Amino acid sequence: MSESVTTSGVRDISVASAFSGMRSVAPVVFRAGCPDCRGRFELAAGALRLAIGGSSRTTFYSFTCPECGTAVRKPAGERIVELLTGGGVRTLRLQMP
């Protein structure tokens, strides 16, 4: 391990040694459902998009149903926004005029 102690008593370590003990992380998947075909499935973060607007009416997530191909758009409350952003879903912030 590459580390040293500075005069202030704080240890300096390299990025490589700081992350050397980490294991790979399993990809995040989200459960979703299609209102058209009633299909239930899991989607990777890359299959979802999150749009955050100035109100609850303009904040939503969207995806394409893998079973029927329908473009699905659902409202996203605070908890959903937190889960999606934490799971790596790409986010678009909408500008209000």
All heavy atoms as an XYZ file, in Angstrom:
707
protein
N       0.854     -1.169      0.000
C       0.000      0.000      0.000
C       0.896      1.226      0.000
O       1.915      1.262      0.650
C      -0.921     -0.041      1.217
C      -1.883      1.082      1.220
S      -3.421      0.909      2.154
C      -3.086     -0.007      3.572
N       0.481      2.243     -0.709
C       1.267      3.460     -0.829
C       0.653      4.538      0.052
O      -0.305      5.182     -0.315
C       1.269      3.921     -2.284
O       1.835      5.185     -2.373
N       1.190      4.704      1.258
C       0.702      5.771      2.118
C       1.845      6.335      2.927
O       2.852      5.691      3.146
C      -0.443      5.310      3.023
C      -0.164      4.146      3.933
C      -1.371      3.809      4.784
O      -2.317      3.197      4.284
O      -1.334      4.165      5.973
N       1.673      7.565      3.346
C       2.671      8.226      4.173
C       1.957      9.138      5.156
O       0.800      9.466      4.972
C       3.631      9.036      3.292
O       2.907     10.033      2.600
N       2.659      9.503      6.212
C       2.083     10.398      7.210
C       2.696     11.772      7.022
O       3.908     11.919      6.939
C       2.338      9.869      8.643
C       1.777     10.825      9.676
C       1.757      8.482      8.809
N       1.845     12.790      6.931
C       2.324     14.159      6.757
C       2.653     14.760      8.119
O       2.342     14.182      9.164
C       1.271     15.028      6.053
O       0.133     15.131      6.898
C       0.876     14.441      4.713
N       3.232     15.949      8.109
C       3.583     16.618      9.358
C       2.349     16.979     10.179
O       2.431     17.139     11.384
C       4.398     17.901      9.089
O       3.662     18.734      8.207
C       5.755     17.562      8.510
N       1.190     17.083      9.526
C      -0.032     17.401     10.274
C      -0.661     16.152     10.881
O      -1.669     16.225     11.557
C      -1.044     18.097      9.362
O      -1.433     17.216      8.317
N      -0.063     14.974     10.620
C      -0.597     13.739     11.174
C      -1.656     13.086     10.302
O      -2.193     12.045     10.651
N      -1.971     13.673      9.164
C      -2.971     13.124      8.254
C      -2.271     12.207      7.263
O      -1.209     12.537      6.749
C      -3.701     14.267      7.501
C      -4.688     13.696      6.492
C      -4.390     15.183      8.488
N      -2.868     11.061      7.004
C      -2.265     10.115      6.070
C      -2.605     10.473      4.635
O      -3.738     10.783      4.309
C      -2.773      8.705      6.342
C      -2.156      8.094      7.541
C      -2.515      6.644      7.602
N      -1.672      6.019      8.592
C      -1.939      4.893      9.179
N      -3.039      4.238      8.889
N      -1.125      4.386     10.059
N      -1.614     10.423      3.779
C      -1.806     10.584      2.338
C      -1.801      9.190      1.733
O      -0.872      8.421      1.962
C      -0.668     11.388      1.704
C      -0.709     12.857      2.063
O      -1.809     13.386      2.264
O       0.364     13.458      2.144
N      -2.839      8.858      0.999
C      -2.865      7.571      0.308
C      -3.252      7.798     -1.141
O      -3.943      8.765     -1.471
C      -3.837      6.563      0.975
C      -5.268      7.081      0.972
C      -3.394      6.241      2.374
C      -6.285      6.055      1.468
N      -2.805      6.915     -1.992
C      -3.129      7.051     -3.408
C      -4.556      6.581     -3.654
O      -5.131      5.817     -2.875
C      -2.162      6.230     -4.263
O      -2.412      4.849     -4.066
N      -5.111      7.026     -4.767
C      -6.461      6.617     -5.147
C      -6.503      5.107     -5.341
O      -7.430      4.434     -4.908
C      -6.914      7.355     -6.432
C      -8.217      6.800     -6.950
C      -7.025      8.839     -6.176
N      -5.476      4.570     -5.976
C      -5.442      3.125     -6.237
C      -5.487      2.329     -4.929
O      -6.217      1.342     -4.821
C      -4.199      2.770     -7.032
N      -4.748      2.762     -3.936
C      -4.759      2.006     -2.681
C      -6.051      2.231     -1.898
O      -6.517      1.340     -1.199
C      -3.542      2.353     -1.825
O      -3.572      3.695     -1.424
N      -6.650      3.397     -2.041
C      -7.908      3.664     -1.345
C      -9.019      2.759     -1.847
O      -9.887      2.334     -1.081
C      -8.305      5.129     -1.508
N      -9.012      2.450     -3.139
C     -10.067      1.637     -3.728
C      -9.659      0.183     -3.946
O     -10.423     -0.601     -4.493
C     -10.531      2.249     -5.052
C     -11.264      3.537     -4.872
C     -10.626      4.748     -5.073
C     -12.586      3.540     -4.478
C     -11.299      5.945     -4.880
C     -13.266      4.733     -4.288
C     -12.628      5.939     -4.499
N      -8.473     -0.205     -3.498
C      -7.962     -1.551     -3.777
C      -8.810     -2.659     -3.153
O      -8.895     -3.748     -3.697
C      -6.518     -1.670     -3.306
O      -6.462     -1.539     -1.892
N      -9.465     -2.417     -2.049
C     -10.260     -3.448     -1.392
C     -11.703     -3.520     -1.857
O     -12.462     -4.389     -1.428
N     -12.098     -2.615     -2.756
C     -13.493     -2.596     -3.196
C     -13.780     -3.731     -4.167
O     -12.955     -4.097     -4.982
C     -13.832     -1.257     -3.860
C     -13.825     -0.108     -2.881
S     -14.371      1.417     -3.649
C     -16.093      1.088     -3.833
N     -14.958     -4.244     -4.051
C     -15.427     -5.258     -4.988
C     -16.296     -4.579     -6.028
O     -16.787     -3.482     -5.826
C     -16.253     -6.301     -4.248
C     -15.454     -7.032     -3.203
C     -16.309     -8.045     -2.522
N     -15.537     -8.669     -1.452
C     -16.055     -9.270     -0.431
N     -17.349     -9.358     -0.307
N     -15.288     -9.807      0.487
N     -16.524     -5.273     -7.127
C     -17.405     -4.696     -8.144
C     -18.825     -4.646     -7.605
O     -19.244     -5.482     -6.815
C     -17.356     -5.508     -9.435
O     -17.844     -6.802     -9.200
N     -19.553     -3.653     -8.026
C     -20.913     -3.431     -7.553
C     -21.890     -3.979     -8.588
O     -21.720     -3.775     -9.786
C     -21.161     -1.923     -7.333
C     -22.582     -1.655     -6.900
C     -20.170     -1.378     -6.321
N     -22.916     -4.684     -8.118
C     -23.928     -5.218     -9.029
C     -24.710     -4.060     -9.641
O     -24.977     -3.062     -8.974
C     -24.877     -6.136     -8.269
N     -25.060     -4.176    -10.913
C     -25.832     -3.101    -11.545
C     -27.189     -2.924    -10.865
O     -27.800     -3.894    -10.416
C     -26.010     -3.561    -12.986
C     -25.323     -4.858    -13.123
C     -24.799     -5.269    -11.795
N     -27.644     -1.690    -10.807
C     -28.937     -1.388    -10.209
C     -30.025     -1.669    -11.232
O     -29.892     -1.311    -12.396
C     -29.002      0.096     -9.776
C     -30.372      0.461     -9.252
C     -27.933      0.384     -8.739
N     -31.091     -2.340    -10.800
C     -32.250     -2.552    -11.664
C     -33.489     -2.026    -10.949
O     -33.563     -2.024     -9.723
C     -32.456     -4.036    -12.057
C     -31.348     -4.512    -12.966
C     -32.578     -4.916    -10.848
N     -34.427     -1.562    -11.731
C     -35.664     -0.999    -11.202
C     -36.840     -1.818    -11.707
O     -36.883     -2.187    -12.879
C     -35.819      0.463    -11.655
C     -34.727      1.355    -11.167
C     -33.593      1.591    -11.938
C     -34.814      1.958     -9.923
C     -32.576      2.410    -11.483
C     -33.797      2.778     -9.453
C     -32.679      3.005    -10.242
N     -37.781     -2.087    -10.839
C     -39.008     -2.769    -11.247
C     -39.960     -1.743    -11.826
O     -40.116     -0.656    -11.281
C     -39.671     -3.451    -10.057
C     -38.894     -4.623     -9.565
C     -39.682     -5.374     -8.530
N     -38.762     -6.226     -7.799
C     -38.792     -6.428     -6.506
N     -39.722     -5.867     -5.770
N     -37.913     -7.215     -5.944
N     -40.600     -2.114    -12.912
C     -41.531     -1.196    -13.566
C     -42.677     -1.995    -14.166
O     -42.622     -3.220    -14.247
C     -40.808     -0.403    -14.657
N     -43.699     -1.275    -14.564
C     -44.846     -1.905    -15.193
C     -45.385     -1.017    -16.299
O     -45.252      0.201    -16.258
N     -45.971     -1.664    -17.285
C     -46.541     -0.938    -18.418
C     -48.050     -0.823    -18.243
O     -48.725     -1.841    -18.046
C     -46.231     -1.670    -19.719
S     -46.976     -0.904    -21.168
N     -48.596      0.394    -18.310
C     -50.040      0.561    -18.168
C     -50.828      0.044    -19.380
O     -52.006     -0.264    -19.260
C     -50.216      2.067    -18.002
C     -48.997      2.669    -18.595
C     -47.898      1.667    -18.432
N     -50.166     -0.099    -20.529
C     -50.862     -0.583    -21.729
C     -51.000     -2.103    -21.754
O     -52.099     -2.628    -21.847
C     -50.154     -0.107    -22.999
C     -50.449      1.340    -23.335
O     -51.180      1.998    -22.563
O     -49.940      1.823    -24.359
N     -49.870     -2.805    -21.702
C     -49.917     -4.264    -21.809
C     -49.940     -4.960    -20.453
O     -50.042     -6.175    -20.385
C     -48.749     -4.774    -22.650
S     -47.125     -4.685    -21.844
N     -49.816     -4.194    -19.383
C     -49.796     -4.710    -18.008
C     -48.571     -5.590    -17.722
O     -48.554     -6.348    -16.766
C     -51.064     -5.494    -17.682
C     -52.335     -4.703    -17.818
C     -52.581     -3.935    -16.562
N     -53.898     -3.316    -16.618
C     -54.129     -2.101    -16.199
N     -53.169     -1.383    -15.710
N     -55.323     -1.595    -16.263
N     -47.553     -5.484    -18.570
C     -46.320     -6.238    -18.354
C     -45.585     -5.732    -17.126
O     -45.639     -4.552    -16.793
N     -44.906     -6.640    -16.422
C     -44.082     -6.301    -15.255
C     -42.676     -6.776    -15.572
O     -42.491     -7.892    -16.042
C     -44.593     -6.986    -13.990
C     -46.075     -6.829    -13.753
C     -46.585     -5.780    -12.840
N     -45.838     -5.424    -11.684
C     -45.752     -4.160    -11.273
N     -46.349     -3.205    -11.941
N     -45.092     -3.856    -10.192
N     -41.675     -5.936    -15.315
C     -40.315     -6.257    -15.719
C     -39.323     -5.455    -14.901
O     -39.713     -4.599    -14.108
C     -40.125     -5.976    -17.216
C     -40.843     -4.737    -17.665
C     -40.294     -3.486    -17.483
C     -42.107     -4.826    -18.232
C     -40.974     -2.344    -17.866
C     -42.787     -3.694    -18.626
C     -42.227     -2.447    -18.447
N     -38.047     -5.737    -15.107
C     -36.972     -4.986    -14.473
C     -36.199     -4.262    -15.559
O     -35.969     -4.803    -16.638
C     -36.045     -5.920    -13.693
C     -36.705     -6.505    -12.474
C     -35.760     -7.369    -11.653
O     -34.716     -7.804    -12.177
O     -36.082     -7.611    -10.482
N     -35.809     -3.026    -15.257
C     -35.067     -2.198    -16.210
C     -33.759     -1.736    -15.580
O     -33.714     -1.375    -14.407
C     -35.882     -0.964    -16.601
C     -37.192     -1.196    -17.341
C     -37.973      0.106    -17.445
C     -36.918     -1.771    -18.717
N     -32.713     -1.710    -16.377
C     -31.436     -1.151    -15.937
C     -31.558      0.372    -15.918
O     -32.427      0.948    -16.582
C     -30.325     -1.577    -16.888
N     -30.677      1.024    -15.187
C     -30.703      2.485    -15.080
C     -30.627      3.150    -16.453
O     -31.264      4.177    -16.685
C     -29.561      2.970    -14.192
N     -29.908      2.560    -17.385
C     -29.761      3.134    -18.711
C     -31.031      3.125    -19.543
O     -31.125      3.824    -20.544
N     -32.025      2.332    -19.142
C     -33.292      2.252    -19.880
C     -34.303      3.294    -19.418
O     -35.366      3.429    -20.013
C     -33.892      0.858    -19.738
N     -33.980      4.013    -18.360
C     -34.888      5.016    -17.798
C     -34.335      6.414    -17.999
O     -33.125      6.615    -18.069
C     -35.071      4.771    -16.296
C     -35.755      3.474    -15.912
C     -35.311      3.035    -14.531
C     -37.248      3.645    -15.948
N     -35.233      7.389    -18.046
C     -34.875      8.806    -18.085
C     -35.710      9.518    -17.034
O     -36.884      9.219    -16.868
C     -35.168      9.435    -19.446
C     -34.400      8.846    -20.584
C     -32.910      9.173    -20.486
N     -32.143      8.519    -21.507
C     -31.550      7.338    -21.363
N     -31.636      6.687    -20.238
N     -30.848      6.819    -22.345
N     -35.114     10.475    -16.355
C     -35.799     11.249    -15.332
C     -35.771     12.709    -15.731
O     -34.718     13.246    -16.066
C     -35.103     11.056    -13.980
C     -35.584     11.895    -12.812
C     -37.034     11.574    -12.464
C     -34.684     11.681    -11.602
N     -36.924     13.351    -15.722
C     -37.029     14.786    -16.005
C     -37.512     15.472    -14.737
O     -38.544     15.097    -14.178
C     -38.001     15.038    -17.141
N     -36.763     16.450    -14.276
C     -37.117     17.177    -13.054
C     -37.523     18.589    -13.437
O     -36.712     19.366    -13.963
C     -35.953     17.208    -12.056
C     -35.584     15.775    -11.661
C     -36.322     18.034    -10.828
C     -34.388     15.672    -10.755
N     -38.784     18.901    -13.190
C     -39.315     20.222    -13.508
C     -39.501     21.054    -12.257
O     -39.080     20.677    -11.169
N     -40.170     22.161    -12.421
C     -40.396     23.090    -11.323
C     -41.526     22.691    -10.389
O     -41.710     23.312     -9.348
N     -42.277     21.652    -10.746
C     -43.387     21.216     -9.892
C     -43.557     19.712    -10.005
O     -42.917     19.065    -10.836
C     -44.684     21.907    -10.331
O     -45.120     21.378    -11.572
N     -44.442     19.171     -9.190
C     -44.708     17.731     -9.246
C     -45.353     17.340    -10.573
O     -45.212     16.210    -11.031
C     -45.587     17.302     -8.073
O     -46.825     17.977     -8.118
N     -46.041     18.274    -11.210
C     -46.689     17.980    -12.491
C     -45.683     17.875    -13.638
O     -45.972     17.269    -14.663
C     -47.717     19.052    -12.820
C     -48.854     19.082    -11.803
C     -49.864     20.106    -12.143
N     -50.734     19.534    -13.184
C     -51.615     20.223    -13.859
N     -51.752     21.506    -13.631
N     -52.358     19.638    -14.764
N     -44.504     18.483    -13.463
C     -43.501     18.459    -14.520
C     -42.281     17.608    -14.170
O     -41.246     17.696    -14.823
C     -43.050     19.886    -14.873
O     -42.535     20.514    -13.698
C     -44.185     20.704    -15.453
N     -42.399     16.790    -13.140
C     -41.326     15.875    -12.762
C     -41.818     14.457    -13.023
O     -42.831     14.032    -12.475
C     -40.942     16.056    -11.280
O     -40.500     17.407    -11.095
C     -39.840     15.104    -10.871
N     -41.091     13.734    -13.881
C     -41.543     12.409    -14.288
C     -40.357     11.555    -14.731
O     -39.259     12.051    -14.954
C     -42.540     12.521    -15.441
C     -41.983     13.183    -16.668
C     -41.374     12.439    -17.672
C     -42.038     14.564    -16.815
C     -40.840     13.052    -18.798
C     -41.510     15.186    -17.948
C     -40.915     14.421    -18.936
N     -40.597     10.250    -14.829
C     -39.615      9.362    -15.429
C     -40.271      8.670    -16.603
O     -41.494      8.576    -16.690
C     -39.033      8.365    -14.426
C     -40.001      7.358    -13.854
C     -40.054      6.058    -14.370
C     -40.826      7.678    -12.783
C     -40.928      5.121    -13.835
C     -41.690      6.748    -12.241
C     -41.731      5.471    -12.778
O     -42.589      4.544    -12.247
N     -39.446      8.216    -17.529
C     -39.989      7.586    -18.730
C     -39.104      6.417    -19.150
O     -37.923      6.350    -18.803
C     -40.120      8.605    -19.859
O     -38.864      9.129    -20.188
N     -39.715      5.520    -19.906
C     -39.019      4.365    -20.455
C     -39.867      3.793    -21.581
O     -41.032      4.151    -21.737
C     -38.771      3.296    -19.382
C     -40.018      2.784    -18.707
C     -40.709      1.682    -19.217
C     -40.503      3.392    -17.566
C     -41.865      1.219    -18.594
C     -41.650      2.932    -16.938
C     -42.335      1.844    -17.453
N     -39.274      2.909    -22.349
C     -39.999      2.195    -23.396
C     -40.263      0.785    -22.892
O     -39.334      0.106    -22.444
C     -39.172      2.147    -24.699
O     -38.931      3.496    -25.120
C     -39.910      1.389    -25.790
N     -41.516      0.359    -22.954
C     -41.878     -0.975    -22.487
C     -41.151     -2.017    -23.340
O     -41.286     -2.015    -24.567
C     -43.385     -1.183    -22.579
S     -43.892     -2.871    -22.142
N     -40.390     -2.907    -22.698
C     -39.669     -3.920    -23.469
C     -40.588     -5.002    -24.043
O     -40.184     -5.750    -24.924
C     -38.698     -4.513    -22.447
C     -39.301     -4.236    -21.128
C     -40.089     -2.969    -21.281
N     -41.821     -5.064    -23.570
C     -42.749     -6.095    -24.046
C     -43.604     -5.631    -25.216
O     -43.825     -6.378    -26.159
C     -43.607     -6.590    -22.896
C     -42.776     -7.324    -21.847
C     -43.587     -7.921    -20.725
O     -44.816     -8.028    -20.835
O     -42.959     -8.298    -19.715
N     -44.097     -4.374    -25.180
C     -44.991     -3.927    -26.255
C     -44.462     -2.711    -27.011
O     -45.038     -2.313    -28.014
C     -46.393     -3.634    -25.706
S     -46.506     -2.158    -24.673
N     -43.373     -2.107    -26.538
C     -42.771     -0.980    -27.235
C     -43.407      0.373    -26.973
O     -43.012      1.368    -27.578
N     -44.372      0.430    -26.066
C     -45.045      1.689    -25.745
C     -44.106      2.622    -24.976
O     -43.375      2.184    -24.092
C     -46.297      1.421    -24.881
O     -47.199      0.626    -25.633
C     -46.981      2.707    -24.448
N     -44.139      3.909    -25.306
C     -43.412      4.918    -24.538
C     -44.235      5.212    -23.288
O     -45.392      5.605    -23.379
C     -43.221      6.181    -25.361
N     -43.642      4.976    -22.125
C     -44.350      5.131    -20.852
C     -43.773      6.330    -20.110
O     -42.561      6.516    -20.051
C     -44.209      3.860    -19.981
C     -44.900      4.029    -18.643
C     -44.754      2.643    -20.724
N     -44.661      7.141    -19.553
C     -44.270      8.314    -18.761
C     -45.067      8.277    -17.473
O     -46.291      8.197    -17.495
C     -44.579      9.577    -19.548
C     -44.246     10.842    -18.834
C     -44.484     12.014    -19.755
N     -44.597     13.239    -18.993
C     -44.550     14.435    -19.524
N     -44.413     14.574    -20.830
N     -44.650     15.500    -18.776
N     -44.361      8.328    -16.325
C     -45.015      8.258    -15.018
C     -44.521      9.386    -14.126
O     -43.361      9.786    -14.195
C     -44.726      6.911    -14.348
C     -45.333      5.739    -15.090
C     -45.167      4.468    -14.301
C     -45.904      3.318    -14.976
N     -45.894      2.124    -14.145
N     -45.403      9.904    -13.257
C     -44.976     10.971    -12.341
C     -43.926     10.453    -11.357
O     -43.925      9.278    -11.008
C     -46.268     11.363    -11.620
C     -47.210     10.236    -11.824
C     -46.792      9.523    -13.066
N     -43.049     11.352    -10.932
C     -41.995     10.992     -9.983
C     -42.028     11.929     -8.793
O     -41.709     13.111     -8.924
C     -40.633     11.043    -10.665
N     -42.410     11.394     -7.656
C     -42.368     12.158     -6.411
C     -40.950     12.213     -5.865
O     -40.013     11.671     -6.469
N     -40.799     12.831     -4.725
C     -39.471     13.012     -4.127
C     -38.731     11.705     -3.920
O     -37.539     11.599     -4.216
C     -39.586     13.740     -2.778
C     -39.822     15.219     -2.901
C     -39.822     15.900     -1.542
O     -38.971     15.546     -0.694
O     -40.663     16.776     -1.331
N     -39.423     10.705     -3.400
C     -38.771      9.417     -3.119
C     -38.314      8.733     -4.407
O     -37.218      8.189     -4.481
C     -39.714      8.505     -2.326
C     -39.134      7.167     -1.979
C     -38.045      7.301     -0.927
N     -37.563      5.986     -0.564
C     -36.288      5.705     -0.398
N     -35.378      6.638     -0.503
N     -35.909      4.491     -0.081
N     -39.142      8.773     -5.441
C     -38.779      8.170     -6.728
C     -37.572      8.901     -7.325
O     -36.636      8.271     -7.820
C     -39.967      8.203     -7.717
C     -41.143      7.388     -7.183
C     -39.551      7.743     -9.104
C     -40.884      5.906     -7.062
N     -37.571     10.220     -7.259
C     -36.432     11.007     -7.756
C     -35.158     10.598     -7.021
O     -34.110     10.378     -7.632
C     -36.687     12.527     -7.617
C     -35.414     13.330     -7.880
C     -37.805     12.961     -8.550
N     -35.251     10.456     -5.714
C     -34.100     10.069     -4.905
C     -33.578      8.690     -5.308
O     -32.373      8.490     -5.479
C     -34.523     10.066     -3.430
C     -33.423      9.796     -2.454
C     -33.937      9.837     -1.018
O     -34.660     10.785     -0.669
O     -33.615      8.906     -0.269
N     -34.475      7.732     -5.479
C     -34.075      6.374     -5.849
C     -33.461      6.324     -7.254
O     -32.442      5.664     -7.463
C     -35.273      5.422     -5.776
C     -35.802      5.130     -4.379
C     -37.123      4.387     -4.467
C     -34.791      4.329     -3.585
N     -34.087      7.012     -8.194
C     -33.589      6.979     -9.565
C     -32.240      7.670     -9.706
O     -31.328      7.153    -10.348
C     -34.611      7.593    -10.524
C     -35.937      6.826    -10.679
C     -36.887      7.594    -11.589
C     -35.714      5.422    -11.194
N     -32.088      8.833     -9.096
C     -30.805      9.530     -9.195
C     -29.712      8.748     -8.471
O     -28.592      8.654     -8.955
C     -30.876     10.972     -8.654
O     -31.369     10.947     -7.321
C     -31.756     11.843     -9.510
N     -30.048      8.166     -7.325
C     -29.085      7.352     -6.591
C     -28.692      6.096     -7.335
O     -27.597      5.562     -7.142
N     -29.571      5.616     -8.199
C     -29.301      4.413     -8.970
C     -28.659      4.669    -10.315
O     -28.473      3.756    -11.115
N     -28.329      5.917    -10.602
C     -27.599      6.223    -11.820
C     -28.436      6.528    -13.045
O     -27.921      6.545    -14.160
N     -29.721      6.797    -12.872
C     -30.573      7.137    -14.006
C     -30.208      8.535    -14.502
O     -30.045      9.464    -13.705
C     -32.068      7.065    -13.619
C     -32.964      7.605    -14.724
C     -32.449      5.637    -13.268
N     -30.082      8.686    -15.820
C     -29.761      9.991    -16.390
C     -30.898     10.968    -16.138
O     -32.063     10.626    -16.288
C     -29.478      9.886    -17.876
C     -28.105      9.280    -18.139
C     -27.657      9.526    -19.532
N     -28.328      8.582    -20.418
C     -28.152      8.562    -21.724
N     -27.373      9.432    -22.299
N     -28.768      7.672    -22.457
N     -30.527     12.177    -15.757
C     -31.501     13.180    -15.344
C     -31.426     14.422    -16.219
O     -30.343     14.887    -16.555
C     -31.243     13.578    -13.866
O     -31.300     12.398    -13.071
C     -32.265     14.556    -13.373
N     -32.597     14.930    -16.544
C     -32.712     16.170    -17.295
C     -33.454     17.166    -16.414
O     -34.536     16.878    -15.924
C     -33.517     15.926    -18.584
C     -33.920     17.146    -19.394
C     -32.680     17.814    -19.976
C     -34.868     16.738    -20.498
N     -32.848     18.322    -16.190
C     -33.510     19.370    -15.404
C     -34.203     20.319    -16.366
O     -33.557     20.911    -17.229
C     -32.517     20.113    -14.536
C     -31.924     19.208    -13.481
C     -31.425     19.984    -12.306
N     -30.848     19.101    -11.313
C     -31.528     18.581    -10.294
N     -32.796     18.891    -10.125
N     -30.949     17.794     -9.433
N     -35.516     20.437    -16.232
C     -36.297     21.291    -17.111
C     -36.257     22.728    -16.620
O     -36.449     22.986    -15.432
C     -37.744     20.799    -17.180
C     -37.928     19.343    -17.616
C     -39.383     18.957    -17.500
C     -37.426     19.144    -19.018
N     -36.033     23.658    -17.512
C     -36.021     25.084    -17.183
C     -37.437     25.625    -17.264
O     -38.138     25.380    -18.244
C     -35.127     25.850    -18.157
C     -33.686     25.475    -18.100
C     -32.994     26.025    -16.874
O     -33.394     27.046    -16.328
N     -31.968     25.347    -16.414
N     -37.823     26.366    -16.277
C     -39.143     27.002    -16.291
C     -38.982     28.429    -16.820
O     -38.056     29.127    -16.423
C     -39.754     27.026    -14.891
C     -39.973     25.640    -14.301
S     -40.911     24.517    -15.339
C     -42.520     25.230    -15.195
N     -39.869     28.860    -17.730
C     -39.742     30.219    -18.288
C     -40.019     31.297    -17.262
O     -40.595     31.153    -16.285
C     -40.790     30.260    -19.382
C     -41.684     29.086    -19.186
C     -41.000     28.152    -18.249
